[in-house]
């Protein structure tokens, strides 16, 4: 994640201590864990990385197995568990497990499509002490409904947002950017301001799950640059008007380098502060400081690596799996710089990006270590042309 509001406006968000303030404890920091606790979903989104559907597969973690897994996460020192899916609100024990995670001392986040959030359900979310409710929208009105595969999804999600805001819950709106909805970003900013949403995350497209069929629907490099410029301009405008929204981009660490290069021209002193923050962040952290566990208990490098598992939490504790570098991919992800190829290998800002999203590189080239095709920086910007 790249915090646009932190880099441009010095606004510190709740997760920034994990993102930018590692200090000398970097090697000891444990990963944030995304738990895709169910594959069941009431929608059928065209870009769903987990290919969620109407039913769970056999063998989903039981309540007791899930509690054991969550307890092991806490023992390992995991700071945050994000309950995702599928649609996590379709898991009947979701609030019991969220309570349990909080009792273990972890920060809990809910990632939902928002369409099921009634007033009574929002109260349960609040009572479970979720620190944040992430609700996904991928456009306004019918545009969102086409992405989500269900008529009325936008109206239901918007009502879910409003219900959560009224109850004082911290809401994070999430949008995955494609060439079919990037034009709606100004309207999404307007919605965030109008509805009292505190946080907004713009996800670059990851070619995984059903989104693996959307490679041609990703933005061009020039479109991506224009979108990042727009997000930056709108963030600055919010803060100049005293509206302290947290704004982030996700799944493309070229954004951080792009901001740094812009600031070098516009505000060199600010650029140096941004450079220090980006160095602390370290770029893509799949297999390092972010991990994922699916509904069956399989451990993955992040939520997009559903096709490769390091082990299962039924057989071994999460921490033992995570630290076991006898798995070749785990070892290489934790120290990948010398394995990267193409432009990534020769980029002068590799320490700030760490090779970006390996799943995206693999989806396009078949090679995990190939250059990330979504890097929109020019050869001259990354030092390949003098």
C-alpha positions, 0 to 999 in steps of 0.5 A: 500500500502507498499512502498518498495522504501520508506522502503528500500531506503528512497525515498519519493513518492507523496502519502507518506504524506498520507501513513506515515506522519499522526502525530497527525492529524490521526483521522482527515485524510479523505479517498482516494476515488476510484470512479469506474465511469463506469462498461463499458470496452473494455476488459474482464480481468479474474481477474477484481474485478468489473466484468466489461463488454460491457455495463453499468447498468441502473442508472449510475451517470449523469454528474450533479450527479457526480459533486455534489458527487465530490463537497461533497468529496472536502467539506469533505476533501478527498485528492485524487480521483482515476477515475477507472472502468471498463475503465474510458476513456469510460465515455464521461464526464471523462475529464470534471469531472476530471477538476471539481475535480481539481478545487475543490482542489483534486489530481486526478489519472486515472486508465486505461488499457491504450489500448485506449490512442492515442496521442490526448487522452493523450493530453486530459489527460494532459490538465485535470491535472491528477497527475498520469496515472495508466496503467495495464499490467499483463505480456509481450505479449501474456501472458498479452493478455490472462489475458486481454481477447483480442489479441493485448491488450499488444501492445496497452497498451505499446503504451499508456504508451509510448505516456504518457511518451513522453508527460511528464505524470507520469505513474504508471504501475500496475500488479496483481500477480498470479501463471501464471505471477509472472515469468514475474516480472523481465521483467516488471522491465526491461520494467519500466526501458526501457520505463521511467515509474516512478512508479510500483505497484504489486497487490496481488490477491484480491478474488473479482468479476471475481477474486473470481474464481481465488483463486486456481491461487494465489501464494503459501506462499513460492512463495509469499515470493520469489516474495517479495524478488525479488521485494525488490532486484530489487528495491535496484538495481534500486536505487543503479544505480541512478534510482529513481522509486517508487515501491509498493506492494498492498493488503497484509500488511504482506509485511511490516512485512516481510521487517521489519523482514528481516531488523532486521537481516540485518540492525537493525537501518534501521529496527527501522525506517521501524517499525515507518513507518509501525506503522504510516501506520497502515495496511489495511485501508478499511473503514478507510482511503480508500473508494470506490464509484461505478458507481451507487453511492453506497459507499463501504469500498474499491473497492473490497467490491462491495457486501456491500454498506453503502449508496448512494451518491444520498441520502446522502453526502459521508462524512455523510455516511462515518462517520455514525457508526450506520452501524455495518460493518462500525463501526467494520471495523474502530475498528476491532482488537478485532473481528479478529480470528485465526492467525490474532487475536494472531499476535504480529504485528497486529498493523502493518497489521490491519488484512490485506484484509477482503474481501479475508478472507470472500471469503475463509471462509465465515467469514469477521473476519477470518484470511487472507489466503494470510498471508505468515508469519510463526507462529514463525515470528508472535510470535505464536511459541517461 
